[in-house]
Amino acid sequence: MTPALRIKNVEVWYNGLQAIRDVSLDIPERAITALIGASGSGKSTILRCINRMADTIPSARAKGVILFHGENALSSETDVITLRRRIGMVFQNPTPFPKSIYNNVAYGLEIQGHKNKRAGVFMKPKKINPAEIETSEDAIDHAVTRSLKEAALWDEVKDRLHSSAFGLSGGQQQRLCIARAIAVRPEVLLLDEPCSELDPISTRKIEDLLLELKKKYTIVIVTHNLHQARRISDMVGFFHLGNLIEFGPTTNVFSFAKEDLTRSYVSGAFG
């Protein structure tokens, strides 16, 4: 698999205490990579380093290399705003804004300067040449429609786009957050425990969605759910006490793990 991201010798400290130790792995393009491990193992920390979300924690310090299109994402010269547009993130708890469903999805596009050239409320956009969508008079409408469809939410919300996002169920809110993340057309989508607060039916919808989205996006998901990791991921990285213990194809890690610690974890012996 072609790597979308190359993580080399990354180390992270919080308040002077080391949380990640010399982590190296390649994230394959247009595949799902699952990061597993017990709480506090470092999997969420490495996820947040990828798009510099760790920068939001004043006590955090990171070093190493995360190559994305040949440039080090951890460099002080990196344009973090552009990086986060290209590498989107969805958090553990659904985080819709206090806005309508439409405006939640449109938010990222609007702050980038995209506009609907015509005034008025949402109207179903006309069919046009895909190459002309970004410059069409209803560019945001096209993007909102596309994103909600990609997030498998359009049929459920198309008749209430201007209703509050808080009126959606938890699973719908999480899919809305995914739609908001992909509206700006990122290349990589990071998800930190996106199903931990959801019921089994909503979880299954998110999993089916991610399997569909990997055709267009590189996906990295942190999960405590070993069954979920086994169901949907192509690659798995097992973290323990800040160390990457094992990384490889999902079938190999779960059925033919090289490390005793990995075998103990995936068998449920601890965690």
C-alpha positions as CSV (number, residue, x, y, z in Angstrom):
1,M,0.0,0.0,0.0
2,T,1.2,3.5,-0.8
3,P,1.7,5.5,2.4
4,A,-0.3,8.7,2.8
5,L,1.6,9.6,6.0
6,R,5.0,8.5,7.2
7,I,5.5,8.8,11.0
8,K,9.1,8.6,12.0
9,N,10.6,8.6,15.6
10,V,7.8,10.7,17.1
11,E,8.0,11.4,20.8
12,V,5.6,13.5,22.9
13,W,5.8,14.9,26.4
14,Y,3.1,16.4,28.6
15,N,4.3,18.5,31.6
16,G,7.7,17.0,31.1
17,L,6.4,13.4,31.3
18,Q,6.9,11.3,28.2
19,A,3.7,10.0,26.7
20,I,5.0,8.7,23.3
21,R,8.3,6.9,22.8
22,D,10.0,6.7,19.4
23,V,6.9,5.8,17.3
24,S,7.3,5.0,13.6
25,L,4.7,3.7,11.2
26,D,3.4,4.3,7.7
27,I,-0.3,5.1,7.3
28,P,-1.5,3.6,4.0
29,E,-3.5,5.7,1.5
30,R,-7.2,5.1,1.1
31,A,-7.4,2.5,3.8
32,I,-8.6,2.3,7.4
33,T,-5.9,2.2,10.0
34,A,-7.0,1.4,13.6
35,L,-5.0,2.3,16.6
36,I,-5.8,0.1,19.6
37,G,-4.6,-0.1,23.2
38,A,-5.7,0.5,26.8
39,S,-6.6,4.0,28.1
40,G,-3.5,6.1,28.4
41,S,-1.5,4.0,25.9
42,G,-0.7,6.9,23.6
43,K,-3.0,6.1,20.7
44,S,-5.0,9.3,20.9
45,T,-1.8,11.4,21.4
46,I,-0.3,10.1,18.2
47,L,-3.6,10.8,16.4
48,R,-3.6,14.4,17.6
49,C,0.0,14.9,16.5
50,I,-0.9,14.1,12.9
51,N,-2.8,17.3,12.4
52,R,-1.2,19.3,15.2
53,M,-4.2,19.2,17.5
54,A,-1.7,18.4,20.3
55,D,-0.7,22.1,19.9
56,T,-3.8,23.1,21.7
57,I,-2.5,21.6,24.9
58,P,0.0,24.2,26.4
59,S,2.1,21.6,28.2
60,A,2.5,19.3,25.1
61,R,5.8,19.1,23.3
62,A,6.4,16.8,20.3
63,K,9.4,16.0,18.2
64,G,10.1,13.7,15.2
65,V,8.8,13.6,11.7
66,I,5.3,13.2,10.2
67,L,5.7,13.3,6.5
68,F,2.7,14.4,4.5
69,H,3.3,15.1,0.8
70,G,7.1,15.2,1.6
71,E,6.8,17.9,4.3
72,N,7.1,17.5,8.0
73,A,3.8,18.2,9.7
74,L,5.6,18.8,13.0
75,S,7.8,21.5,11.6
76,S,7.5,25.0,13.1
77,E,7.2,26.3,9.5
78,T,4.1,24.2,8.7
79,D,0.9,26.2,8.0
80,V,-1.3,24.5,10.7
81,I,-4.6,25.9,9.3
82,T,-3.9,24.4,5.9
83,L,-2.7,21.2,7.4
84,R,-6.0,20.8,9.4
85,R,-8.0,21.5,6.3
86,R,-6.2,18.7,4.5
87,I,-6.3,16.4,7.6
88,G,-9.7,16.6,9.2
89,M,-10.7,15.3,12.6
90,V,-13.8,13.9,14.3
91,F,-13.9,13.7,18.1
92,Q,-15.2,11.1,20.6
93,N,-18.3,13.0,21.5
94,P,-20.5,14.5,18.7
95,T,-19.7,18.2,18.5
96,P,-22.3,20.0,16.3
97,F,-22.2,23.8,16.4
98,P,-25.3,25.7,17.7
99,K,-26.4,26.2,14.1
100,S,-28.6,24.6,11.6
101,I,-27.7,21.3,10.0
102,Y,-26.9,23.2,6.8
103,N,-24.7,25.8,8.5
104,N,-22.8,23.1,10.4
105,V,-21.7,21.5,7.1
106,A,-21.2,24.9,5.4
107,Y,-19.1,26.4,8.2
108,G,-15.6,25.3,7.1
109,L,-16.4,26.4,3.5
110,E,-17.6,29.8,4.6
111,I,-14.5,30.6,6.7
112,Q,-12.4,29.6,3.7
113,G,-14.2,32.3,1.7
114,H,-16.6,30.1,-0.3
115,K,-20.0,31.7,-1.0
116,N,-23.3,31.1,-2.7
117,K,-23.4,33.9,-5.3
118,R,-27.2,34.0,-5.2
119,A,-29.0,35.1,-2.0
120,G,-31.8,33.2,-0.3
121,V,-32.4,29.9,1.4
122,F,-31.0,26.5,0.2
123,M,-32.3,25.3,-3.1
124,K,-31.4,21.9,-4.5
125,P,-28.4,22.8,-6.8
126,K,-28.7,22.4,-10.5
127,K,-26.8,19.6,-12.2
128,I,-23.6,21.0,-13.7
129,N,-20.3,19.8,-14.9
130,P,-18.4,18.6,-11.8
131,A,-15.3,20.6,-12.8
132,E,-17.4,23.8,-12.5
133,I,-19.0,23.1,-9.1
134,E,-16.5,25.2,-7.0
135,T,-17.2,28.3,-9.1
136,S,-21.0,27.8,-9.6
137,E,-23.5,30.2,-8.2
138,D,-24.5,27.7,-5.5
139,A,-21.1,26.2,-4.7
140,I,-21.8,25.8,-1.0
141,D,-25.1,24.2,-1.7
142,H,-23.4,21.6,-3.9
143,A,-20.8,21.0,-1.2
144,V,-23.3,20.6,1.6
145,T,-25.4,18.2,-0.5
146,R,-22.3,16.2,-1.5
147,S,-21.0,15.9,2.1
148,L,-24.3,14.9,3.6
149,K,-24.7,12.2,0.9
150,E,-21.2,11.0,1.5
151,A,-21.9,10.8,5.2
152,A,-25.1,8.8,4.5
153,L,-27.2,11.5,6.2
154,W,-28.8,13.3,3.3
155,D,-32.0,11.2,3.1
156,E,-32.6,11.7,6.8
157,V,-32.2,15.4,6.9
158,K,-32.9,16.8,3.4
159,D,-36.3,18.2,4.5
160,R,-35.0,19.9,7.6
161,L,-31.7,21.4,6.6
162,H,-32.4,24.7,8.4
163,S,-33.4,23.0,11.7
164,S,-31.1,22.9,14.6
165,A,-28.4,20.3,14.6
166,F,-29.2,19.6,18.2
167,G,-32.5,18.0,17.1
168,L,-30.6,15.1,15.6
169,S,-29.9,11.8,17.4
170,G,-26.4,11.1,18.7
171,G,-25.5,8.9,15.8
172,Q,-26.9,11.5,13.3
173,Q,-24.9,14.2,15.0
174,Q,-21.7,12.2,14.7
175,R,-22.4,11.6,11.0
176,L,-23.1,15.4,10.7
177,C,-19.6,16.0,12.2
178,I,-18.1,13.7,9.6
179,A,-20.0,15.5,6.9
180,R,-18.7,18.8,8.2
181,A,-15.1,17.4,8.2
182,I,-15.3,16.1,4.6
183,A,-17.0,19.2,3.2
184,V,-13.7,20.9,2.7
185,R,-12.4,17.9,0.9
186,P,-9.6,16.7,3.2
187,E,-7.3,13.9,2.1
188,V,-7.1,12.3,5.5
189,L,-9.8,11.8,8.1
190,L,-8.9,11.2,11.8
191,L,-11.5,9.8,14.2
192,D,-10.9,9.5,18.0
193,E,-13.3,7.0,19.4
194,P,-16.2,8.1,17.2
195,C,-18.6,5.4,18.3
196,S,-17.9,5.2,22.1
197,E,-21.1,7.1,23.0
198,L,-23.3,5.5,20.4
199,D,-25.7,2.5,20.5
200,P,-25.0,-0.6,18.4
201,I,-27.3,0.4,15.6
202,S,-25.7,3.9,15.2
203,T,-22.2,2.3,15.6
204,R,-23.0,0.0,12.7
205,K,-24.0,2.9,10.5
206,I,-20.8,4.7,11.3
207,E,-18.8,1.6,10.5
208,D,-20.6,1.1,7.2
209,L,-20.0,4.7,6.4
210,L,-16.3,4.5,7.1
211,L,-16.0,1.4,4.8
212,E,-17.5,3.5,2.1
213,L,-15.5,6.6,2.7
214,K,-12.1,4.8,2.6
215,K,-12.7,4.7,-1.2
216,K,-12.0,8.4,-1.2
217,Y,-10.1,9.2,2.0
218,T,-7.3,7.9,4.1
219,I,-8.8,7.0,7.5
220,V,-7.2,6.6,10.9
221,I,-9.4,5.6,13.8
222,V,-8.7,5.3,17.5
223,T,-10.9,2.7,19.1
224,H,-11.2,0.6,22.3
225,N,-13.5,-1.7,20.5
226,L,-11.4,-4.7,19.3
227,H,-14.4,-6.1,17.4
228,Q,-14.7,-2.8,15.6
229,A,-11.0,-2.7,14.7
230,R,-11.2,-6.2,13.4
231,R,-14.4,-5.6,11.4
232,I,-13.4,-2.4,9.5
233,S,-9.6,-1.8,9.5
234,D,-7.0,-2.8,7.0
235,M,-4.1,-2.1,9.3
236,V,-3.8,-2.1,13.1
237,G,-1.3,-0.5,15.5
238,F,-1.2,-1.7,19.1
239,F,0.0,0.8,21.7
240,H,1.0,0.1,25.2
241,L,2.4,2.6,27.8
242,G,3.4,5.1,25.0
243,N,5.1,2.5,22.8
244,L,4.0,1.1,19.5
245,I,4.2,-2.6,20.2
246,E,3.1,-4.0,16.9
247,F,1.8,-2.7,13.5
248,G,0.6,-4.7,10.5
249,P,-2.3,-6.0,8.5
250,T,-5.4,-6.5,10.7
251,T,-5.6,-10.2,10.1
252,N,-1.9,-10.7,11.1
253,V,-2.2,-8.6,14.3
254,F,-5.3,-10.4,15.5
255,S,-4.6,-13.9,14.4
256,F,-0.8,-14.2,14.1
257,A,0.6,-11.5,16.4
258,K,4.4,-11.5,16.7
259,E,4.5,-10.1,20.2
260,D,3.3,-11.8,23.4
261,L,1.9,-8.5,24.7
262,T,-0.2,-8.1,21.5
263,R,-1.6,-11.6,21.7
264,S,-2.5,-11.0,25.4
265,Y,-4.3,-7.7,24.5
266,V,-6.3,-8.9,21.5
267,S,-7.3,-12.0,23.4
268,G,-8.8,-9.9,26.2
269,A,-6.3,-10.8,28.9
270,F,-6.0,-7.1,29.8
271,G,-7.2,-3.7,28.8
